[in-house]
Amino acid sequence: MTEFTRATPILRMEDMARTVDHYVNVLGFNLADWSDEDFGSVTSGECVILLSHGSQGCPGTWVYISVEDVDVLFEELKQTSADIVQDPTEKPWALEMCVQDPDGHILRFGSEPRDFDG
């Protein structure tokens, strides 16, 4: 069987300038040079998110993004206008936090769990 190597979400957005500003200036992503007002890509490390103006994807999509340390990301994002909808929360499988983007999508960031007592 073929091994899948990566999933790349396509998020529907209504205003490319607003959405790109959020991903680049608030969350720290980089915008691909080929992006235009209807379709684009933002990246950070190995994470790639495609942005589509009103034609692909559904409002309110959730995307899970692995990061090195959610606590560090939380401290960084508290200094920005990020809409943090869930502070870091310990789960048996991960330390997670959630951020909502301007189009209502939820980015669920996770890192290795701290010591979890159940």
C-alpha positions in Angstrom: 0.0 0.0 0.0 1.1 3.6 -0.7 2.2 5.4 2.4 0.7 8.9 2.7 3.3 11.6 3.5 1.3 14.7 4.4 -2.2 16.2 4.6 -2.5 19.8 3.5 -5.8 21.4 4.5 -7.5 23.9 2.3 -9.3 26.6 4.3 -12.1 28.7 2.8 -11.6 32.4 3.4 -13.5 35.5 2.5 -10.8 38.2 2.4 -7.3 37.2 1.4 -5.6 40.3 2.7 -7.2 40.0 6.2 -6.5 36.2 6.3 -2.9 36.5 5.1 -2.3 39.4 7.6 -3.5 37.1 10.4 -1.4 34.0 9.4 1.7 36.1 8.7 1.7 38.9 11.3 -0.2 37.2 14.1 0.7 33.5 13.8 4.1 33.8 12.1 3.5 31.9 8.9 5.2 32.8 5.6 3.2 33.5 2.4 4.1 31.7 -0.8 5.2 34.0 -3.6 2.8 32.5 -6.0 -0.3 33.4 -3.9 -2.9 35.8 -5.2 -6.2 37.2 -4.0 -8.1 33.9 -4.7 -5.7 31.1 -3.7 -2.6 31.0 -1.7 -0.4 29.1 0.7 1.1 29.9 4.1 3.8 27.8 5.6 5.8 27.4 8.9 8.4 24.7 9.1 6.7 21.6 7.6 3.2 22.9 8.1 1.4 24.0 4.9 -2.1 25.5 4.8 -3.8 26.4 1.6 -6.2 29.4 1.5 -9.1 29.5 -1.0 -11.4 32.5 -1.6 -14.9 31.3 -1.1 -14.7 28.2 -3.4 -13.2 25.3 -1.5 -13.4 24.1 2.1 -16.1 24.7 4.6 -16.4 27.4 7.3 -15.4 26.3 10.8 -12.9 23.7 9.8 -10.6 22.3 12.5 -6.9 21.7 11.8 -4.5 20.0 14.1 -0.9 21.4 14.0 2.0 19.8 15.9 4.4 22.2 17.5 7.5 21.8 19.6 6.0 23.3 22.8 2.5 24.6 23.2 3.4 26.6 26.4 6.0 28.6 24.4 3.5 29.2 21.6 0.8 30.3 24.1 3.2 32.9 25.6 4.1 34.2 22.1 0.5 34.4 20.9 -0.6 36.2 24.1 1.5 39.1 22.9 -0.5 39.3 19.6 -4.1 39.8 18.6 -4.6 36.0 18.3 -8.1 34.8 19.2 -7.1 32.1 21.7 -10.2 30.1 22.3 -8.6 27.4 24.5 -5.6 28.0 26.8 -3.1 25.1 27.0 -4.9 22.1 28.3 -3.3 18.8 29.3 -4.7 15.7 27.6 -3.3 12.2 27.9 -2.1 12.4 24.3 -0.9 16.0 24.1 -0.8 19.5 25.6 -3.2 21.4 23.4 -4.5 24.9 22.8 -6.9 26.3 20.2 -6.8 29.6 18.2 -9.6 30.8 15.9 -8.7 32.5 12.6 -10.6 35.4 11.1 -12.8 33.0 9.0 -13.8 30.9 12.0 -11.5 28.0 11.5 -9.9 26.5 14.6 -6.2 25.8 14.7 -5.7 23.1 17.4 -2.0 23.2 18.3 -0.5 20.3 20.2 2.9 19.2 21.7 4.0 16.3 23.8 2.0 16.1 27.0 3.5 17.2 30.3 3.5 14.5 33.0 -0.2 13.5 33.1 -1.7 12.0 36.2 -4.9 10.9 34.7 
